[in-house]
């Protein structure tokens, strides 16, 4: 087995999977639901861990289909396959880079987009300060809560079973599509490369989700993750383009 290529694929896979978990949909619902349901940190993190396994399991299932298709193409094309795999990776990476450049580099989740308007609204009614001071203060406070993701004031307690099933379904049926190109790159390494890639996916995803959820519950969610979230597509695109060149150089 080509050890340098394997290490490059595993490093790229870990980077893609871990930074993907920085998206708020991978940790914010667990922290908010845990708080609303009155769960302990241990219970919330346990549920987060199971959701991470479901997330990686569904992604791995799709990865099996990608691997089977890739191995079939590999048998047909032989020595040309590294160029095909490299071309696919580079095309996908370029897509993410273009997406980043056009301002679609991250997903919005429970973010407030109208901060300037809200603050302007408060200032425009400054002449009625005594009449609306309490309302403006409450509005400003809500804006800060939304900005810091403390929006659980709108979350109502439900049954634990319904809450847990909803959280598991949220992540299980939302695969890490950015990891699928990693499976393409691992085709030349056979099923051993596929299994190692899947292990890296599981470790990176579970670690990322539990770390970000724990930080949120510990009150450290004010650490600025917006930069990671904002440039997720750019990071993913750069990693895939670099990996494409590594595959072509190593196997082409």
C-alpha positions in Angstrom: 0.0 0.0 0.0 1.2 3.5 -0.8 1.8 4.8 2.7 2.4 8.5 1.7 -0.9 8.5 -0.3 -2.7 6.8 2.6 -1.5 9.3 5.1 -2.4 12.2 2.8 -6.0 10.8 2.3 -6.5 10.2 6.0 -5.2 13.7 7.0 -7.4 15.3 4.4 -10.4 13.2 5.5 -9.9 14.2 9.2 -9.6 17.9 8.2 -12.8 17.8 6.1 -14.8 15.9 8.7 -13.7 17.9 11.7 -14.2 21.3 10.2 -17.6 20.2 8.8 -18.8 19.7 12.4 -18.2 23.4 13.1 -21.5 24.1 11.3 -24.0 24.9 14.1 -26.5 22.2 12.9 -24.0 19.7 14.3 -23.9 20.9 17.9 -26.3 23.8 18.6 -29.5 21.8 18.5 -28.0 19.3 21.1 -26.9 22.1 23.5 -30.3 23.9 23.2 -32.4 20.8 23.5 -30.4 19.5 26.4 -30.9 22.8 28.2 -34.6 22.9 27.4 -35.1 19.3 28.6 -33.0 19.7 31.7 -30.6 17.0 30.7 -27.2 16.6 32.4 -24.1 17.3 30.4 -23.3 13.6 30.3 -26.7 12.7 28.8 -26.5 15.5 26.2 -23.0 14.4 25.1 -24.1 10.8 25.0 -27.0 11.6 22.7 -24.6 13.8 20.6 -22.2 10.8 20.3 -25.0 8.5 19.1 -26.1 11.2 16.6 -22.5 11.4 15.3 -22.4 7.7 14.8 -25.6 7.8 12.8 -24.3 10.7 10.8 -21.1 8.8 9.9 -22.9 5.6 9.4 -25.2 7.0 6.7 -22.2 8.8 5.1 -20.3 5.5 5.1 -23.2 3.7 3.5 -23.1 6.2 0.7 -19.4 5.8 0.6 -19.8 2.1 -0.1 -21.7 2.9 -3.2 -19.0 5.5 -4.2 -16.3 2.9 -3.6 -18.0 0.2 -5.6 -18.5 2.5 -8.5 -14.9 3.7 -8.2 -13.5 0.2 -8.1 -15.4 -0.8 -11.2 -14.2 2.3 -13.1 -10.6 1.5 -11.8 -10.8 -2.0 -13.4 -11.9 -0.5 -16.6 -9.5 2.4 -16.8 -6.4 0.9 -15.1 -3.5 3.5 -15.0 -5.8 6.3 -16.1 -7.9 6.1 -13.0 -5.6 8.3 -10.8 -6.1 11.1 -13.4 -9.8 10.5 -13.3 -10.0 10.5 -9.5 -7.7 13.6 -9.4 -9.8 15.4 -11.9 -13.0 14.6 -10.0 -11.5 15.8 -6.7 -10.1 19.0 -8.3 -13.5 19.7 -10.0 -15.3 19.3 -6.7 -12.7 21.3 -4.9 -13.0 24.1 -7.5 -16.8 24.1 -7.0 -16.4 24.7 -3.3 -13.8 27.4 -3.9 -16.1 29.2 -6.4 -19.0 28.8 -3.9 -16.8 30.4 -1.3 -15.8 33.3 -3.6 -19.4 34.0 -4.5 -20.4 34.3 -0.9 -22.0 31.0 -0.3 -19.2 29.5 1.7 -21.2 28.7 4.8 -24.7 27.6 6.0 -26.8 29.9 8.1 -28.5 28.4 11.1 -30.4 30.3 13.7 -28.5 33.4 12.8 -29.9 36.9 12.9 -29.3 38.6 9.6 -30.9 42.0 10.3 -28.6 43.4 13.0 -28.0 46.8 11.2 -31.8 47.2 10.7 -32.6 46.3 14.3 -30.0 48.7 15.7 -31.1 51.4 13.3 -34.7 50.9 14.3 -33.7 51.5 17.9 -31.9 54.7 17.1 -34.7 56.0 14.8 -37.0 56.0 17.7 -34.6 57.5 20.1 -36.9 60.5 20.5 -39.5 58.2 22.1 -36.9 56.8 24.5 -38.9 57.1 27.6 -41.9 55.4 26.0 -40.1 52.6 24.3 -36.9 52.2 26.4 -38.0 48.9 27.9 -39.1 47.4 24.5 -35.9 48.5 22.8 -33.8 47.1 25.6 -35.7 43.8 25.4 -35.3 43.8 21.6 -31.6 44.5 21.8 -31.2 41.7 24.4 -33.0 39.2 22.1 -30.6 40.3 19.3 -27.6 39.5 21.5 -29.1 36.1 22.4 -29.6 35.2 18.8 -26.2 36.3 17.8 -24.6 34.2 20.6 -26.9 31.3 19.8 -28.7 31.5 23.1 -32.1 31.1 21.5 -33.4 28.4 23.7 -35.9 31.0 25.2 -38.1 29.9 22.3 -37.6 26.1 22.8 -40.4 24.4 24.6 -39.9 21.2 26.6 -41.2 18.0 25.0 -40.9 14.3 25.8 -37.4 12.9 25.9 -38.2 10.3 23.3 -39.5 12.8 20.8 -36.5 15.1 21.4 -33.9 12.3 21.1 -35.5 10.9 17.9 -35.6 14.3 16.4 -32.0 15.0 17.1 -30.8 11.6 15.8 -32.9 11.9 12.6 -31.5 15.5 12.1 -28.0 14.3 11.7 -28.4 10.7 10.6 -30.2 11.6 7.4 -27.9 14.6 6.7 -24.7 13.0 5.4 -21.3 14.6 5.3 -21.3 15.2 1.5 -17.9 16.8 1.6 -16.4 13.5 2.7 -17.6 11.5 -0.3 -14.7 12.7 -2.5 -12.4 11.3 0.1 -13.8 7.9 -0.6 -13.1 8.5 -4.3 -9.5 9.1 -3.5 -9.3 6.0 -1.4 -10.4 3.7 -4.2 -6.9 2.8 -5.2 -6.1 1.6 -1.7 -8.9 -1.0 -1.8 -11.3 -1.8 1.1 -8.5 -1.4 3.6 -8.2 2.3 2.6 -12.0 2.6 2.7 -12.2 1.2 6.2 -9.5 3.5 7.5 -11.1 6.5 5.9 -14.4 5.5 7.5 -12.7 5.2 10.9 -11.2 8.7 10.5 -14.6 10.0 9.5 -16.2 8.5 12.7 -13.4 9.8 15.0 -13.3 13.3 13.5 -17.0 13.8 13.4 -17.7 12.4 16.9 -14.8 14.4 18.4 -15.9 17.6 16.7 -19.5 17.4 17.6 -18.9 16.5 21.2 -16.2 19.2 21.6 -18.4 22.0 20.2 -21.4 20.8 22.1 -19.4 20.7 25.4 -18.0 24.1 24.8 -21.5 25.5 24.2 -22.9 23.9 27.3 -19.9 25.2 29.3 -20.7 28.8 28.3 -17.6 29.0 26.0 -19.8 29.2 22.9 -18.8 32.8 22.6 -15.5 31.6 21.1 -15.7 32.8 17.6 -16.5 29.9 15.3 -18.0 32.1 12.7 -14.7 32.3 10.8 -14.5 28.5 10.5 -18.2 28.4 9.6 -17.8 31.2 7.1 -14.9 29.7 5.3 -16.0 26.1 5.4 -16.4 25.8 1.6 -13.1 27.4 1.0 -11.2 25.1 3.4 -12.9 22.1 1.9 -12.2 23.2 -1.6 -8.5 23.8 -0.9 -8.1 20.4 0.8 -9.7 18.6 -2.1 -7.6 20.4 -4.7 -4.4 19.7 -2.8 -5.4 16.0 -2.4 -6.1 15.9 -6.2 -2.5 16.9 -7.0 -1.2 14.4 -4.4 -3.1 11.5 -6.0 -1.9 12.4 -9.5 1.7 12.8 -8.4 1.7 9.7 -6.3 -0.3 7.3 -8.6 -0.3 9.0 -12.0 
